[in-house]
Amino acid sequence: IRDVERSRGLGDVYKRQVQGGYPPYMYTWYDQSGLIIDSGELSEEGVVSIEQFPAESTTYSFSVIDDCLDQLFEESTSVIVENEALSVSLGNAIVL
């Protein structure tokens, strides 16, 4: 399993490539509190993803197990949300 990409748009998309072991695979995404965000079955090797809209720093965990129930993989991804302050300098201009 590997991190394929994290892309930004309206939300953040987190993708994981699942390969090896014995399909089908059962996967689960968790939030930092351990609550399930998404879960499902992947019938063959491939990519699973979630789209999230974190307002503050958080952690997402991903867990997958193969059909023989003997190969378990778990991984966490930390997301740091930085709120950049917007600064505007108008010099001597008057704004109405």
N, C-alpha and C positions, 0 to 999 in steps of 0.2 A: 504494500500500500504506500502510495506516495502523494505528497501535496502537489496537485497539478497546477493550480493557480488561485490567486485571490484577486478578483477584479472589482473595481469600484464603479458604481453607476449611481442609481438612486439608493441602492443598498450595497452591501458587500456580498459577493458570491464566493463561497468556500467550496472547493472541489477536492475530491480524493479519488485517486486511481486505485482500483482493487484488482489484483491479479495473483495467480498462484493458488495453492490449496485446491479444494474441491468445491466447485459451484453446486448448488446456489449458495449465495452468501446472505447472511442476515446482518443488517447494519443499523446503527442508531446514532443520532446526533443528540448531544445533551448541552444544556446551557450551564453556566457556572454554578447554579444551585442543584444540578443533577436532574432537572426536569427534562423530559424528552421533547426535543424540537421537531424531530422527524425520525421515522424508522421505516424499514421496508426490506424487501428481498430483491437481490440482484441476481438474475438467472445465469449470467455469464460474466466474465471479466469485463470491466468497464468503469465508468466514472459516475460517482454520486455527488450531489451538491446540495447546499442550502443557500438561501439568500436571507440575510439578516440586516437590520437597520439599528445597530447599536448607538445609543445616545451617550454612553459612557464606556470606559474601558471594561472589558469582560473577557471571559474564556469560553471557548466552545470545545467540547470533547467529541471524538469520533471513535466508535467501537464496531468491529466487524468480526464475525466468526464464520468459518466455512461449514459445509454440509456434514463433515465428519465430527464437528463439534470439538475438534482437538487443536485447532489453530485459531487463537484469539489475538487480535491486534487492537491496541488502544493508543490514542494519541490526542494531545490537547494543543489548541492553538490560542495564544493570547492575543487579544486585540487591544491596542492602545488608541484611545480617541483623544486627540488633542484639539481643544477649542482655541483656535488662533484668534487673538483680538484684532479687530479691524481698526486701523488707524488712518485718519484722513487729515491731511494738512491743507488748509485753505489759505494760508498766508494772511494777507490783509483784505481778502475778499469778504464781502458782507453777504450772508445767506439769509434769505427771507423764507 
